[in-house]
Amino acid sequence: MASLNVGNLGEYLREQRRAAQLSLRQLADATGVSNPYLSQIERGLRKPSADVLQQVAKALRISAETLYVRAGILDEREREELETRAVILADPSINERQKNVLLQIYDSFRRENGFVPRPDADADAKAGAEAKADADAIPDADAKADADAGRDAGPRDGDDAGADATEDHDPHS
């Protein structure tokens, strides 16, 4: 079987697997992908799907986007954009509205600098934000009520999210 042109994906996966001190069999068990198939990927004989790469990345605790770039599924710019979005969406110190505003500003700056946002960037941002919100569900009812009250205090969709939105508002002015 001839080696496919999948960059250095196989070598990279082998290095990551060894760094994680996992055998091929252990990685196969962790990913649900067969041992022979993983071996073929590492030897450059098979080009894995994005789903397989995501399972491998999760098991090795590495970035799936990095694997997508190495496999030729994503280009480097797309990976950087996805990683930037992921960092923003994962930041626990800002709320969902702030994350969405920050992503809109990020897209605005990218457009200003000649980069066109991916058509599904908003869908990715919303899906990521929803997944993050689900993952961060607060089990304590009182803490959840406090969090909900804090979230409700911010501007609603459609409110001006510009510079005025960050200033304190005096109801008597």
Sequence and secondary structure as in RCSB ss.txt:
>XXXX:A:sequence
MASLNVGNLGEYLREQRRAAQLSLRQLADATGVSNPYLSQIERGLRKPSADVLQQVAKALRISAETLYVRAGILD
EREREELETRAVILADPSINERQKNVLLQIYDSFRRENGFVPRPDADADAKAGAEAKADADAIPDADAKADADAG
RDAGPRDGDDAGADATEDHDPHS
>XXXX:A:secstr
      TTHHHHHHHHHHHTT  HHHHHHHHT  HHHHHHHHTTS    HHHHHHHHHHHTS HHHHHHHTTSS 
HHHHHHHHHHHHHHH TTS HHHHHHHHHHHHHHHHHTT    TTHHHHHHHHHHHHHHHT   SHHHHHHHHHH
HHTS  TTS  SGGGGS   TT 
